[in-house]
Amino acid sequence: MFQGLSQTLRWEDRQVFSRVGWAMTLLVVLQLAVQVLGLRLAAALAPGLLEAAWFDWVLSAAGSYLVAFPAAYLTLRALPAVGAEKETPWTPGGLLQGWFMALALIYSANLATMGLVRLIDGLRDTPMANPVETMLDQPVWFNLLLGCVLAPLAEELLFRKALLDRLKPYGEGFAILASALLFALVHGNLFQMLYAFAVGGFFGYVALRTGGVRWTIPLHAGVNFVSAGLSPLLEHFGDRGESALSYFILFSLVFGWYLLSARYRDRDRDERLAPGSAGMEAGEKWGLFLVNPGMTVFCLLILFAVLLAMRM
């Protein structure tokens, strides 16, 4: 009797994780589908739009933030959620410290990514193209709109609210790592995956500790501002600007890791991650999370996207 009940519960857990995988699949597929459909419609009805640079930017943003993210969010909404019991507000000083900690994680992950990419490039005839560099062709105001407004709102509401609240029953540590892994994978390229995983885990921890996304949204926006706003601004100052940016990155690495280590050293017992109510061992949880129809399709899709990007 108890064995049958346990198997039923595990089947339900697998269904939960599969729906999460389908939500992530929708997020990726709909972004591409809207762009393809928009380009075909433009080619048939208004070919002149294909020559306008702004059309690609608007089409990409519309596909992501008006279609794909809402669809993924609604897919997750059908699952039971465990919200925060209370909110723990940050001070402006705490937000500033969190900004430096997040930057330290991003820059460290970028260094590891550079080493990985160089290793892979050494095995290839041509270097891999970095899709992030295409953002340089977009105007600064558009990158600021995407990076500091639309992306923080959409990504935090989806990954650190809708997704995290539905993974918490399996343990806070699991919820942080699983949501960070999915956040990394949806970026779909090796250049962004490592730092997306690192900062995604940090944002997830902040969301759990503060009780929501009220503080991760400005934190996310502040992190993106460095590449979308600060870096282009310093470029106008030539070599001095490049030197200033290099010193800023170095300071962020040192100070950010100092804050992270101090935070870890001084953590309270009350801040330990809750084990959750699902009552499963870690191996069983991860097995159910990764081996199900929705997650299998999503992982195969991302693998195809990464291999395709490596061939470009």
Secondary structure, 3 states (H helix, E strand, C coil): CHHHHHHHHHHHHHHHHHHHHHHHHHHHHHHHHHHHHHHHHHHHHCHHHHHCHHHHHHHHHHHHHHHHHHHHHHHHHCCCCCCCCCCCCCCHHHHHHHHHHHHHHHHHHHHHHHHHHHHHHCCCCCCCCCHHHHHHHCCHHHHHHHHHHHHHHHHHHHHHHHHHHHHHHHCHHHHHHHHHHHHHHCCCCHHHHHHHHHHHHHHHHHHHHHCCCCCHHHHHHHHHHHHHHHHHHHHCCHHHHHHHHHHHHHHHHHHHHHHHHHHHHCCCHHHCCCCCCCCCCHHHHHHHHHCCHHHHHHHHHHHHHHHHHHHC
